[in-house]
Every structure is written in structure tokens, then in C-alpha cells.
Amino acid sequence: MNTRITVYPRLFLLVFLVLLMFIPSLAQAAEANELQVQLQTAPEVDAIRPDLDVAQFSILVKDKKGQPVKDVELAFTLESPAKKFFPSTDFPIVEGTTLMNGKVLAPEGKLNFKYVFPIRGEYTLKVKAAPAGKPNQTVEKILRFSLNENPPEVRNAIIFISGLLLLGFAAGYILTSHRVAKEVAKV
């Protein structure tokens, strides 16, 4: 017996279009329950200088209307920039380590802390926020921010490297000019 299955392309297209209509509403329903986790800094992240500035950080947890969520349990982890292939010019023992790890209750939906960052690079702040009595609304966010090198350290490095180059050229000139002058005199 040869059995043939008849394919109804119009039926499949209709089912696909009906499912496509419900996908945005499902995404909006999931997004409606989601909390917002924000990070605020003083000074701004671009202005923070590693190993010099004391930065004020605020982790804010808000509902979908932008209002602070009361009694939020915050678990957070601050990780330093990852180790690179090349040796670091900063404090290499800090690279790739966990700098802060904690779990606190934020009654007003806000956690403030001050920190002096040890090195430049991209830091990762992992935050898990769970409103009290609502474990189904738990949200996890990974916030990344980068700190630039201190401008005076960049300036000093440029001056130091320029000085080494000038010293190298001067030493090369002095050592080779004396030898070249003797060789010319022999001819």
C-alpha cells in the first residue's frame, strides 16, 4: 500500500500567522511583571579615575511604572576586569577576582555604597533582585561598565617612553659616531 500524506500549505500558513499574533502579547505579559534594575554613579562612570576617586554607587529597583519597589532582597557581585593575554600595567593580582559579594535587604528599593576601584577596565556587576513575598518576580541583571586610565598616568607614561627613546638615540649616536670617525681616519 502506498499512503500519501496531503500537505495543506494554506492551513500551515494560517496556523503560523495566528501564533505570530500571540507572540508579542506573551512577551509583553512577561515584560509587565519584570522589575527594572538601574545603576547610578556619582561621579559619572566616564569621570571615575581608578585608584583615586571614591565613587558613590546606587542600585535602584523599580517596577514597570518606574516606582521604587519596597522591601527588595538584593544579591550582588562586583567582579574586576578579566585577565588579559598581555601582562597588566596595573595591579595584576586584582584582575579576574570578585571584589564585592553581598546580600542585603533594601527597604526603599535602593542600595548605596562607596567604592574605590583599583584598576582600569570593564567591571561586571551582577544583581539579583527579589521583592519580599513575590519570588516569581525575581529578576537578574548583569551590568557592565568600563573605567578609563588616569590621565596623569597616561601623560607620565608618554613622557617616560619618550625619555627612554631620546636616551637610546643619544647613546646610539654617541657610540656610533666615535666608531665611524675612527674608521674614516683609517682609510
C-alpha positions as CSV (number, residue, x, y, z in Angstrom):
1,M,0.0,0.0,0.0
2,N,1.2,3.4,-0.8
3,T,0.0,6.0,1.6
4,R,0.3,9.7,0.7
5,I,0.1,12.5,3.2
6,T,-1.6,15.5,1.8
7,V,0.0,18.8,2.9
8,Y,-2.2,21.8,3.3
9,P,0.1,24.8,2.9
10,R,-2.7,27.3,3.5
11,L,-3.6,25.6,6.8
12,F,0.1,25.8,8.0
13,L,0.3,29.4,6.9
14,L,-2.9,30.2,8.8
15,V,-1.7,28.5,12.0
16,F,1.7,30.2,11.7
17,L,0.1,33.7,11.4
18,V,-2.2,33.0,14.3
19,L,0.7,32.0,16.5
20,L,2.7,35.0,15.3
21,M,-0.1,37.3,16.5
22,F,0.1,35.9,20.1
23,I,3.9,36.0,20.5
24,P,4.1,39.8,21.1
25,S,1.4,39.7,23.7
26,L,3.2,36.8,25.5
27,A,6.4,38.9,25.5
28,Q,4.5,41.9,26.8
29,A,2.9,39.9,29.6
30,A,6.3,38.6,30.7
31,E,7.8,42.1,30.5
32,A,4.9,43.6,32.5
33,N,6.0,41.6,35.6
34,E,9.7,42.3,35.2
35,L,11.4,44.7,37.5
36,Q,13.9,47.3,36.3
37,V,17.4,47.3,37.9
38,Q,19.3,50.5,37.3
39,L,22.8,51.7,38.3
40,Q,23.6,55.3,39.1
41,T,27.1,56.6,39.9
42,A,28.5,59.9,41.2
43,P,30.6,61.0,39.5
44,E,29.6,59.6,36.1
45,V,31.3,56.4,35.1
46,D,33.4,58.2,32.4
47,A,34.8,60.5,35.1
48,I,35.8,57.9,37.7
49,R,39.6,57.5,37.9
50,P,40.8,54.2,39.2
51,D,42.7,54.2,42.5
52,L,41.9,57.9,43.0
53,D,38.2,58.6,43.1
54,V,35.7,57.4,45.7
55,A,32.7,56.6,43.6
56,Q,29.1,56.6,45.1
57,F,27.1,53.8,43.6
58,S,23.3,53.3,43.8
59,I,21.5,50.1,42.7
60,L,17.8,51.0,42.1
61,V,15.0,48.5,41.7
62,K,11.8,49.9,40.1
63,D,8.6,48.4,39.0
64,K,7.1,48.7,35.5
65,K,5.7,52.2,36.3
66,G,9.2,53.4,37.4
67,Q,8.3,53.5,41.1
68,P,10.8,52.1,43.7
69,V,9.9,48.6,44.9
70,K,9.7,48.3,48.7
71,D,11.5,45.6,50.7
72,V,13.7,44.1,47.9
73,E,16.3,41.5,48.7
74,L,19.4,42.3,46.6
75,A,22.2,39.9,46.0
76,F,25.1,41.4,44.1
77,T,28.6,40.6,43.0
78,L,31.2,43.0,41.7
79,E,33.9,41.4,39.5
80,S,37.1,43.1,38.4
81,P,38.2,43.2,34.7
82,A,39.2,39.8,33.3
83,K,42.9,38.8,32.9
84,K,44.3,39.7,29.6
85,F,46.9,37.8,27.5
86,F,49.5,40.5,27.9
87,P,50.9,41.4,31.3
88,S,49.0,44.2,33.0
89,T,50.4,47.6,33.8
90,D,48.1,47.9,36.8
91,F,47.8,45.8,39.9
92,P,47.7,42.3,38.2
93,I,46.6,40.3,41.3
94,V,43.2,42.1,41.2
95,E,42.4,41.1,37.7
96,G,39.7,38.4,37.3
97,T,38.7,38.5,41.0
98,T,35.5,39.1,42.9
99,L,35.7,42.4,44.6
100,M,32.4,42.5,46.4
101,N,29.8,39.9,47.1
102,G,26.8,40.5,49.3
103,K,23.1,40.0,50.0
104,V,21.1,42.8,51.7
105,L,17.5,43.9,52.2
106,A,16.8,47.3,50.6
107,P,13.6,48.6,52.3
108,E,13.3,51.5,49.9
109,G,14.4,49.6,46.8
110,K,17.8,51.3,46.7
111,L,21.3,50.2,47.8
112,N,24.0,52.8,48.2
113,F,27.7,52.0,48.6
114,K,31.0,53.8,48.0
115,Y,34.0,52.1,46.4
116,V,37.5,53.0,45.1
117,F,38.2,50.9,42.0
118,P,41.7,49.5,41.9
119,I,42.3,49.2,38.2
120,R,41.0,50.4,34.8
121,G,39.0,48.1,32.6
122,E,35.5,46.6,32.3
123,Y,33.8,45.7,35.6
124,T,30.8,43.4,35.9
125,L,28.1,43.9,38.5
126,K,25.6,41.0,38.8
127,V,22.4,41.9,40.6
128,K,19.6,39.6,41.6
129,A,16.5,41.4,43.0
130,A,13.7,39.6,44.7
131,P,10.7,41.5,46.2
132,A,9.7,40.3,49.6
133,G,6.9,37.8,49.3
134,K,7.0,37.7,45.5
135,P,9.6,35.1,44.4
136,N,8.0,34.8,41.0
137,Q,9.1,38.4,40.2
138,T,12.8,37.8,40.8
139,V,15.0,39.5,38.2
140,E,18.7,39.0,37.4
141,K,20.7,41.7,35.6
142,I,24.3,41.9,34.5
143,L,25.5,45.5,34.4
144,R,28.9,46.2,32.8
145,F,30.8,49.5,32.9
146,S,34.3,50.5,31.9
147,L,36.8,52.7,33.6
148,N,39.5,54.6,31.7
149,E,43.1,55.0,32.7
150,N,44.0,58.0,34.8
151,P,45.0,60.9,32.5
152,P,48.1,61.8,34.6
153,E,49.3,58.2,34.4
154,V,48.9,58.2,30.6
155,R,50.8,61.5,30.4
156,N,53.6,60.2,32.7
157,A,53.9,57.0,30.6
158,I,54.2,59.0,27.4
159,I,56.9,61.2,29.0
160,F,58.8,58.2,30.3
161,I,58.7,56.3,27.0
162,S,59.8,59.5,25.1
163,G,62.7,60.0,27.5
164,L,63.8,56.4,27.0
165,L,63.7,56.8,23.2
166,L,65.7,60.1,23.4
167,L,68.2,58.5,25.7
168,G,68.5,55.5,23.3
169,F,69.0,57.7,20.3
170,A,71.6,59.9,22.1
171,A,73.5,56.8,23.3
172,G,73.4,55.3,19.8
173,Y,74.6,58.5,18.2
174,I,77.5,58.9,20.7
175,L,78.6,55.3,20.5
176,T,78.4,55.0,16.7
177,S,79.8,58.5,15.8
178,H,83.1,57.7,17.6
179,R,83.5,54.4,15.8
180,V,82.6,55.9,12.4
181,A,85.1,58.7,12.9
182,K,87.9,56.1,13.6
183,E,87.0,54.0,10.5
184,V,87.0,57.1,8.3
185,A,90.5,58.1,9.6
186,K,92.0,54.7,8.7
187,V,91.0,55.0,5.0
